[in-house]
């Protein structure tokens, strides 16, 4: 089958997203230092606002009496590229921004939101490093859009409308999986449901691209895809069998043992869909595995049941086998060293250090690479729950640190794994430093690691391949 992919399969997401402990598989018990501290919150939010709307005839004029900025000549291309992926009829966003009338009507509202950098959803700080497919507004785009709103949102001449954005090249997918039957979420305002599908190949194949086709876009907030290896199939099948409906509830991840071994395959969210993995790389899937689709639903009254599908491109081999490698402290998961966030604490920091060979040896014991040599890192992300405020993953080297990802203003609803503009080499002697900040000032009880909505996690995700 041939379908049109989106730009980046590693963006969940969570992406996007909110899966984890199933992929939140950790590091090794023999890995380096672990620690906790309390520091001062550094996340900050710019105040939005001040934008006003008016008729299309208002505003300062440029040459010839035409407004200095108009929708068709200056703004439509920005909204089409950065907003209309989600803000279109029938999609997850609460209103559409595909026409002039829509943009002018909602301008006073979205002006404040974009000025506060709450939209478009893009958490990675550009001061950390450069990323592909950056969905955020540039400073110039933001200033231009706010100025257009302040001019009264002039319409301009429809003849000045830009051509529609170029679609990405089509990808030929060879595997299609879908929910076992239509599912109608009933838990408000959010429901997390996992659905299992047998992996169809009789031999090892490498996933090199994927895309999610939501069955009911108005309720599908995001999807995270996991690979469950053959030796864990019974554990996850039992979770599915214990629930009478299609699939089973799974807030933190696909569930399973205390230190889970379910492996991340990728994620999808509106505006950050799937597509090809970095050129020459791929994630191996063994025969006899299961694929778990964790779907985050925002139920909407009157919406049709969902029957989402996943489309996967595979190859018998790749130049660089890869893993979507989760990083977390296994002692947190076991409760041996509780990852506590006391009630009333406004900024609690938890961190964990691990070298890549130790992580790969623990997570992927049969791996033929990465245990005694360098790896290439292509993308990184972080994951927490609702108390998280900021998080980062840094490579600590003997000659200085290198930032992989820094999310200074965490938003549980908009998670992603961010693909680097260029991959970076990580040496076996280097250390990956994961750091998460939490705010429990309004809480009345201590919170620790767990799968539930009221629990927390501190997880890093790094996409690595053989060099």
N, C-alpha and C positions, 0 to 999 in steps of 0.2 A: 504494500500500500504506500502511497505517497501523500505525505501531509506536510503542512508548513510548520516549521519549528519556531520557537521564539529564540531570543538571543542567547540565553545562558541557562543550562540545566542546573547549575549549582546555586542559583539564587533562590531558596524557601524560603523558600521559603519560607524557613522555616518559617528558612526559611521562613519569612516566612515561615512562619512556621513555628512549630513548637514541639517537635518530637525530641525525645532525647533518650531517656535511659535505655531504650532499646538500642540506640546507637550510641548511647552515652557510655559506651564501654570505655574502660578507663586505661590507666597506665598500669605499670607493674608494681607489685608490692615492694620490689627492690629499688624503685626509682627514687630519685634524689629527695629534695627537701619539700616539706609541707608546712604551711603556717597560716596563722590567722592574725589579723590586726584590725584596729579601729582607726579610721582616718576621717578627714573632712571631705564632704561631698564636693565634687568638682563639676558635676553636670550642671548645665545652665540652659535656660530657654529664653530665646529672644522674644520680647513682647511683640505681638502682632498688632496690626490694626491701622486705623487712621484712614483706610481707603474708603472712597465714596463712589457712588454710582450716579449715573444720570443718563440723559438721552444721548443718542449717538451724535448729535450735533454739537454737544458741549466740548470744551477743551481748547487748549491753545492750538493755534494753527501753524503749520509749516508753510512752505512756499505755495503760492497760489490759493491760500485760504484753506487748504486741507489740514485736518488735525495732524499734529506731529507724529502721532502713533495711531494706527487703526487695526481693527481686528483682522481683516483679511490680509493686509500687507505685512503686519509685524507680529501678531499674536497667535493667529491660528496655527502656524507651524510649530510654535512652542507647545501649545495645548495638545495638538495631535501627537507630538513626539513624547511628551512627558506626562500627560494626564489621561488622554482618551483611551489608553490601554485598559483602564478600569472604569473610567467615567464615560460609559456608553450605555445605550439601552440594553436592559436585560443582564447587565453584569453586576458585580458585587458592590460597586460604589453606589452611594445613596442618590446621586444625581448625575445627569449626563452633561458633558462639555464638548459635544461634537458639532454644535451649530452656533451661530452668532447669538441668537435669541437666548440659548441656554447659557452661554458664557457671560452675556451681559446681565442676565437675571441673577446668576450666582456670584458675580464678581465681588460684591461686598463681603461675602462669606469666605470664598476661597482666597481672596487677597490677604486676609488676616492669617489664614492657615499657612499659606506659602511663605509669608513674611516671617512666621515663627519657625519655619523649616520643619513643620510637621508633615508636610506633603511637598512633593511626591515622597513616598516612603523610601528612604535611603539612609541607613544608619552609619555606614563606614566614614571615618574622618579622612578627608583627603590629605591631611597633614601626616598621616601614617604612611601612605604610599598611593600609587596610582592604580586604578582598577579599570577593567574593561566594562563596557555597557553601563556606565554610571547614569543612573536614572534621575539624579538630583538636578535641580535647576542650577545653571551656572550663575555667578553673580550678575552677569550681564542680562541673562534671561529673566532673573528675578527682578532686577531694577526696571527693565523694560515693561514687564507685566504690571508691576505696581504703578508705574507712571501712567500706563494706559488706563488703569482703573481710576486713578486720580483725575484723569482728563474727562471722565464720564463714560468710559468704555465706548469710544467712537467705532462705528461699524466700518466705514470706508467703502471702497468699490469691490463688489464680489469678483470682478475681473482680476483683481490682485491676489486672489486666493492661491496658495501654494499647491503644488501637486501633492497627492497623498504620499505618506511615507512609503519608502521602498520595502516590500516584504522581504524577509530573509529567504535564502535559497531553500528549496524543498529538500527534505530528507526522506530516503526510502527506509521505512521501518519494516522489520520482518517478524516482530512479536507483538501481539495485542492481548492484553489482559483487561478484565473488567470486574466490577462488583458482581458477586454471585447472583444478586437479584436487586431490584430497585429498593432504595432505602429512604425513608422519610424521617428526618430528625425531629425529635420532640422535646429535647432538653434545651431550655432557653437560659441565657442568650447564646450559649456555646455548647456544642456537643462534639466530642472527639471519638471517632469510631475507626476501628481497624478491620480490614477485610483481607483474607488470605487467598492466594492463588498459587497453584502448583507451577513451578518453573518448567516450561515445556521441553527444553532441550535435553537430549540424552547424553550429551558430552559437555565439557566445560566450554562456555562461550564468554566473550567479553562485551559488556555493555559499552557502546561508544556514543550513544545519543538516546534521549528519551523525550517524550512530551506527554502531558496529561490533557485529556479531553473531558472537562467537567460535564456531567450529564445535566445538571441544573445550576447554571452559573450564578444565579441569584443567591444561592445558599452555600456554595463551596468557597470557603475562605482560603484554604491552602491544602496541599497534599504533600506528605512526605513518604518516600518509598524506601523500604528496608529489604534486605536479603537475609533470610533466616537459613543458616547452614543446615545440612541434613541431620547433624547430631542434635539439633535443637527443635526439630519439627514437632516432635510429640508434645513438648512443653507448650508451644503456641497453639497447636491444634486443640489441646485440652482447654485453653482459654476460650477458644471459639465455640467448642462444643458445650461449654457451661452456660452460654447465653442463648436463649431461644430465638432471638432475631437474627437478621443478617449481620455478620461480624460481631464485634464485642467492644465495650467501652475501653478507651486507652488514652488517658490524658497525657501522660509523660512520654510515652513511646509504645511500642507494640507489646510490652509486658514481658513476663518471663522471670528468669532467675535473678538473684540479688545483684550479681555483676553480669549484666546481659551480654550476649554475644551477637545479637542481631546487628547486621552491618548496614550502614547507610548506603543507599544507591543514589539518591538525589531528592530534589524537592521542586514543587511548583507553587506559584501564587499568582493571582491576577497582576499583570504588569511585569512579572518576573517569571515567565514561563520557561519550559524546557528547551532542549536543543542539543547541539553537539557538545560533548566533553572536549577538553583541550586536545588539539590535533595530536594523533599518535598515541593517545592514552586510552585506557579502558579498564573497567572494573570486572573482574572475573566472577562468574556465578557457576557453582558446581551443580552437576545433575543431582536431582533429588531435593533441591532447595525449595523453599517457599518464598514468594514475594508478598510482603505486607504493605498495603496501602493505608496509611493513617490519614483520614480525612477530617479536617476541622470544619464543622458546619456552623453557619449563622442561620438558624431557622427563620423562615419568613412565612407568615400566614398566607395560605393559598398557593404556595410554591409546589411544583410537581416533585415527585420523588426523584432522587438522584440515581444515576446509573453511570458513574464516571468510568473512563477507560484510561489505560496507560499504553502508550505506543513506544516500543523499544527497538533500537537498531543494535544488532550484535555482529561480532566478527569472531572467527576461530582463533585469531591471535592479534596482538597489538605490539607496536615497537616498545612501548613502555607500560607494563601492567601497573595499575594504580589502586589506591585505597582511599576512601573517604574516612579519614582516621579521627575518631573521637578522642578527646583528651580530658580526663577527670581523675580525681583521686579515688581509688577503689576503697580506701578506708572510710571515705564519706558514705559510700553506698552501703557498706557493711555496718555502719554505725560505730566502728571501732574508734574513729576520731570524728565525732559529730561535727558537721558543718552547720554550726548553730548561728542563728540570727536573733538575738534577744529582743523581747518586746520593749519598745520605747527607744531602740537604737536607731539613729538616723543615718549612719554610714558605717556598715560593717564590711570589712574586706576579707575575702578568702582567696588563697592562691595556691598553686600547685606547679611544681617543676618536674620535667621528665625529658630524657633524651629519646630521640626517635627510635634507635635500635631496641631499647627496652620496651617502648610502646608497641612496636610492630611484633616483637617476640611474644608479647602477652596477648595482643589482639588477633594476630594472624600467625600462629605458631608454625604453620607449614609454608610460610613465605620463603621464596628463594632469593629475595633481595631485601635490602634495607636494614639487615641485622648487623652488618659489619662494614658498611660503606655509606656514602652520601645518598641523599634522595633529593628529588626536585619537588619543591612546593609550588602549587599552581593557584591555590585559592584557600581562603580561611573564613571562619565565622565563629560566632559565640552563641550560647544559649543559656537563658535563665527563665524564671517564671515572673510572677507579677511584682515581686519586691525588688527585682533587679533594677539598677540605675545606670551602670556603665560596666564595660568589660573589654578586655584586650588579650591578644596573644602576641608574644614577642619572642624572637630568637635571640638568646643570649650567647654571644660569641666572645672569644678571647680578645678580639680586636674591636669590640663594640657591639651594641644591640641593634637589631633590625626589627622594625614593627611589621607584623603580618596583617593584623586587623585591630582597629580600635573603634569601639562603638561608644561614644561619650554620652549619648542620651538613649538609653535602652527603651525599646517599645516592644512588649511581648507580642503585639498583634502584627508586627512587621519585622520578620526575621529573614536573614539571608546568609548565604555563603558567597563571598565576594571574590571574583576571579581577578588575579593580578594582571596588570598590563604585560609583565614579563615574569616568567617563573624564577624562583630563587633557589640556590643550592644550600642544603642544610647538611652540615658535617656531623659525623657520629659524636664528636666531642661537644657539639653545640647543645644547648638546653632550650626546650620550649617552656616559656613562662606564661601560665594562664592566670589571670587576675579578674575577680568579679567583685562588684560593690552592690550592697543591698541597703534598702531603707525600710525599717520596720517600726518607724516612729509612731504610727497610728495603731500598731498591733497590740493585742492584749495577751499574746502567748509567744513563746520561743518557737521559731520555725527552723526546720532542719531539712536535709536532703530527703526527697521522696517524689513519688509519681503524681500525687494529688494536686488539685488546684491550689490548695492552701500550703503545699510544700514548696521547696525550692531546689534549684540545681545550679551548678557552675560548671559549664561544659565548653570546651573549645572543639572546633572541627577544622581539620587541615586536610586538603586534598593533595596527596603525595604520590609520586610515581618513581619507578626506577630511573636513574639518571641517563 
